[in-house]
Amino acid sequence: MSRTAGVVIVGGGVTGTSLAFHLVSRGVRDVLLLERTALAAGGTGRSVGIIRQLYPTRETSQMVKRSLAVFQRFADAVGGDAGFVACGALIGVAPAMRSKLLATVAAQRAVGIRAEVLDPADAARIEPRLDASALGAVLWEPESGYGDPAAVATRYADAARRLGARIEQGVEVSAVLTAGERVVGVATARGERIEAPVVVNATGLWARGLARTAGVELPIVVGRHPVFVVERDAAFGRPHVVYLDLAGGAYVRPETGNLTLTGSLTDDETRHPMDPERLGAAVSLDEAAPVLARTSRALPALAQARYRGGWAGAFDITPDWMPILDEAPVRGLWIAAGMSGHGFKLAPAVGEHLAALLTGAAPPVDPAPFRLGRFATPAAAGTFVASYLR
Ligand SMILES: Cc1cc2nc3c(=O)[nH]c(=O)nc-3n(C[C@H](O)[C@H](O)[C@H](O)COP(=O)(O)OP(=O)(O)OC[C@H]3O[C@@H](n4cnc5c(N)ncnc54)[C@H](O)[C@@H]3O)c2cc1C
């Protein structure tokens, strides 16, 4: 059995669906997205969905700003509800990081990001329940917040379909097919061959394995990042803002039903490799306890919250914790992976960026920092927190 497509996108998370939407929006015809299980079944469906803007590089700052603008008017730009809640985000840093924060935020203002560095005592103005006594500064991003990653992927897919893209779920790509140094299509696990001059690998945690079928080696490790859920007690009052405590090493973001999602910002996920098939596996209270202790130090009123469970998430991590958005050495094979824990908030800009590159247009953001070739010279090993401040 054989059929054809102009572009095959492999993977139906926020990356693949955003790209499908942006390609058809640019008039590209014959776009086919293949998802092996269901839309948002991968990292997207396990994401915490925080949209914060603090990034250490100009290009990623530009991307997150472009993405935020889409989340703010998602119904008009894409259609439907992204679940975006602009509750604002606070980011606390240790005294030693204060000057770095000031310099980074000054550079970010140049690209139009709205953020204010507060003295720790002034953070109470935003979130009176915060214990900022050990901090050196607190960043306030009034426009940040969180969204619903599965809804965003679904809405992008709906919009792409309306504009003519074909989206097929339950179709696993078993190999990228090549002839010489060119891509010629994909083979599926059900024995089908789909001829296509352009294939995009947007398979997130599975991207390294799929790239290997075309002889392409991606510097991506899959690192475990568990998420824990607690229920705030009635005395807690109104929901807290998104808070990322870079000094204490934990984050919290509110969820409906008086729930709070929380996780660690101190563990180096690259040291906890995980089989992607374990995504969503159960976690234990023992594992949660040290993280909950840190969130309770940051927001003491959370000490009364009840543990409700959690899940094993994972990030597709590159050596510098920034995405790969580039054509592989095999012509026609594009990589949209290695999102390194940023893929939700960047998804609108990532889709826009890749659609420009694939159609030979100038991308809105300098593509150099996202090229695969940047790893030809070994990068100094980064950390997740270094993707906020360097
Ligand atoms: C616990 C956790 C918390 C996070 N928190 C945040 C956050 O707060 N803010 C933020 O911006 N980002 C966050 N992220 C990161 C972000 O959610 C991800 O980077 C993003 O969702 C990845 O989307 P994706 O489309 O690239 O990959 P995925 O969502 O993993 O999609 C890849 C898809 O490819 C499919 N697939 C795989 N192999 C094949 C194949 N051979 N054939 C067909 N289909 C295939 C999979 O089934 C999957 O649906 C978090 C991630 C996790 C796991």
Ligand as a Chemical Component Dictionary entry (heavy atoms), coordinates in Angstrom:
data_LIG
# 
_chem_comp.id                   LIG 
_chem_comp.type                 NON-POLYMER 
_chem_comp.pdbx_formal_charge   0 
_chem_comp.three_letter_code    LIG 
# 
loop_
_chem_comp_atom.comp_id 
_chem_comp_atom.atom_id 
_chem_comp_atom.alt_atom_id 
_chem_comp_atom.type_symbol 
_chem_comp_atom.charge 
_chem_comp_atom.model_Cartn_x 
_chem_comp_atom.model_Cartn_y 
_chem_comp_atom.model_Cartn_z 
_chem_comp_atom.pdbx_ordinal 
LIG C1  C1  C 0 6.038 17.048 33.463 1  
LIG C2  C2  C 0 6.236 18.110 32.427 2  
LIG C3  C3  C 0 6.089 19.432 32.770 3  
LIG C4  C4  C 0 6.261 20.405 31.796 4  
LIG N1  N1  N 0 6.040 21.701 32.128 5  
LIG C5  C5  C 0 6.140 22.639 31.163 6  
LIG C6  C6  C 0 5.809 23.963 31.456 7  
LIG O1  O1  O 0 5.416 24.276 32.582 8  
LIG N2  N2  N 0 5.904 24.891 30.471 9  
LIG C7  C7  C 0 6.352 24.569 29.229 10 
LIG O2  O2  O 0 6.476 25.440 28.373 11 
LIG N3  N3  N 0 6.671 23.305 28.913 12 
LIG C8  C8  C 0 6.565 22.339 29.852 13 
LIG N4  N4  N 0 6.864 21.061 29.568 14 
LIG C9  C9  C 0 7.404 20.757 28.258 15 
LIG C10 C10 C 0 6.359 20.697 27.202 16 
LIG O3  O3  O 0 5.140 20.211 27.708 17 
LIG C11 C11 C 0 6.862 19.807 26.086 18 
LIG O4  O4  O 0 8.118 20.295 25.639 19 
LIG C12 C12 C 0 5.914 19.791 24.910 20 
LIG O5  O5  O 0 4.595 19.479 25.307 21 
LIG C13 C13 C 0 6.404 18.763 23.920 22 
LIG O6  O6  O 0 5.529 18.753 22.833 23 
LIG P1  P1  P 0 5.974 17.972 21.534 24 
LIG O7  O7  O 0 4.847 18.090 20.596 25 
LIG O8  O8  O 0 7.318 18.408 21.100 26 
LIG O9  O9  O 0 6.160 16.462 22.035 27 
LIG P2  P2  P 0 5.053 15.434 22.546 28 
LIG O10 O10 O 0 3.947 16.092 23.234 29 
LIG O11 O11 O 0 5.783 14.367 23.288 30 
LIG O12 O12 O 0 4.476 14.857 21.206 31 
LIG C14 C14 C 0 5.172 13.895 20.460 32 
LIG C15 C15 C 0 4.122 12.967 19.886 33 
LIG O13 O13 O 0 4.747 12.100 18.967 34 
LIG C16 C16 C 0 4.078 10.869 19.030 35 
LIG N5  N5  N 0 4.974 9.880  18.446 36 
LIG C17 C17 C 0 6.128 9.416  18.969 37 
LIG N6  N6  N 0 6.695 8.532  18.131 38 
LIG C18 C18 C 0 5.884 8.442  17.054 39 
LIG C19 C19 C 0 5.954 7.706  15.857 40 
LIG N7  N7  N 0 6.977 6.879  15.590 41 
LIG N8  N8  N 0 4.939 7.829  14.949 42 
LIG C20 C20 C 0 3.886 8.675  15.194 43 
LIG N9  N9  N 0 3.797 9.407  16.322 44 
LIG C21 C21 C 0 4.789 9.303  17.241 45 
LIG C22 C22 C 0 3.803 10.673 20.506 46 
LIG O14 O14 O 0 2.748 9.769  20.738 47 
LIG C23 C23 C 0 3.470 12.087 20.949 48 
LIG O15 O15 O 0 2.077 12.340 20.949 49 
LIG C24 C24 C 0 6.650 20.048 30.486 50 
LIG C25 C25 C 0 6.768 18.702 30.139 51 
LIG C26 C26 C 0 6.536 17.735 31.098 52 
LIG C27 C27 C 0 6.621 16.302 30.697 53 
# 
loop_
_chem_comp_bond.comp_id 
_chem_comp_bond.atom_id_1 
_chem_comp_bond.atom_id_2 
_chem_comp_bond.value_order 
_chem_comp_bond.pdbx_ordinal 
LIG C1  C2  SING 1  
LIG C2  C3  SING 2  
LIG C2  C26 DOUB 3  
LIG C3  C4  DOUB 4  
LIG C4  N1  SING 5  
LIG C4  C24 SING 6  
LIG N1  C5  DOUB 7  
LIG C5  C6  SING 8  
LIG C5  C8  SING 9  
LIG C6  O1  DOUB 10 
LIG C6  N2  SING 11 
LIG N2  C7  SING 12 
LIG C7  O2  DOUB 13 
LIG C7  N3  SING 14 
LIG N3  C8  DOUB 15 
LIG C8  N4  SING 16 
LIG N4  C9  SING 17 
LIG N4  C24 SING 18 
LIG C9  C10 SING 19 
LIG C10 O3  SING 20 
LIG C10 C11 SING 21 
LIG C11 O4  SING 22 
LIG C11 C12 SING 23 
LIG C12 O5  SING 24 
LIG C12 C13 SING 25 
LIG C13 O6  SING 26 
LIG O6  P1  SING 27 
LIG P1  O7  DOUB 28 
LIG P1  O8  SING 29 
LIG P1  O9  SING 30 
LIG O9  P2  SING 31 
LIG P2  O10 DOUB 32 
LIG P2  O11 SING 33 
LIG P2  O12 SING 34 
LIG O12 C14 SING 35 
LIG C14 C15 SING 36 
LIG C15 O13 SING 37 
LIG C15 C23 SING 38 
LIG O13 C16 SING 39 
LIG C16 N5  SING 40 
LIG C16 C22 SING 41 
LIG N5  C17 SING 42 
LIG N5  C21 SING 43 
LIG C17 N6  DOUB 44 
LIG N6  C18 SING 45 
LIG C18 C19 SING 46 
LIG C18 C21 DOUB 47 
LIG C19 N7  SING 48 
LIG C19 N8  DOUB 49 
LIG N8  C20 SING 50 
LIG C20 N9  DOUB 51 
LIG N9  C21 SING 52 
LIG C22 O14 SING 53 
LIG C22 C23 SING 54 
LIG C23 O15 SING 55 
LIG C24 C25 DOUB 56 
LIG C25 C26 SING 57 
LIG C26 C27 SING 58 
# 
